[in-house]
Amino acid sequence: MEALKKGQYAMTYVGEMTNDVQANARFQQVTDKGGNPSYQTEMQLTNNPIVVIDATYGGNVSRVVNHSCDPYLFLRKVYNRGTLYPNA
């Protein structure tokens, strides 16, 4: 283990890109089943609506990073694979 430098890349947040309406429905479904719905992360993309990255299914270890009241990492959009938001 070694410390990260300020601004250094840490990892890729992986999940399914969806919109806020779909994300809210998924959040409710997971909550109703007694699950943990906190694996959704919102991003505001340039010239696009809010995008939600849902790491509940198909996510990686990055989904548990920043689970605190004092987050220590930030998201930066690097690439977009798929066609949900092709201009993102």
N, C-alpha and C positions, 0 to 999 in steps of 0.2 A: 504494500500500500504506500502511496505517496500523495502528497498534497497537490491539488490543482492550482495553477496560477490563474489570476483574475483574467476572465475572457477566454480561457482555454476550453477547447472542445472536450466534453465529458462522455456523451453517448447519444444515440439516436432514439428519440421517443417514437415508438412504433404502435400503430393501431389503425383502425378503420376511420377514414374521414367521413363525416356526416354533417348535417346541418343541425341547428339548435332545436328544431321541432322534433326530429328523429331522436336526438340525444335526450331530450326531456322525457320522451316516451320510454326509451331504454332505461333511463335512470329510475323511473317509476316501476317498471317491470322488475328490475333487480331488487329494488327496495321491498316491493311486495313479496318477493320470494325470500326475504331475510338476508340477501347478499350485500356486498360492499360496493356501492355505486361510485366510488371515488376515483375511478380510473379514467375519467373523462377530463380532457384538458381543452380549454377554449383558446383559439388564436384569432386575432383580427388580421386578415390579410389585405394587402393593398388592393383597392378597387373591388373588393369582394365582401360579402357578408361574413359574419362570424362563422368559423369552421370549428367543429368539435372533433378532436382525435380521441376515439374511444378505444382504449387499450384493454378493455375487459376481456375480450376474446382476441387472441393473436398478438397481444402485446408482449413486451419483454421486461426485463428487470427495471427499466427506466420508469415504469409506472409507479413504483414505490418511492422514487426520489422526490424530495421536496415535500414529503408528508409531514409538515410541521407548521407552526404559526409564524416561523421566521424562515421562509424559503431561501435557499442558498444558491440555486441555479436558475437560469432563465431559458426560455425557449427562443430559438431563432430558426425560422424557416430556411431550410437548405435546398430541398427539392420536393417535387410533387409527382408521385407516380400514380397514374390513373387519369380519369377524365371527369371526375366529379367537379373539380374546379380547375379547368385546364389553363386558365390565365393567372393562376395564383403564383 
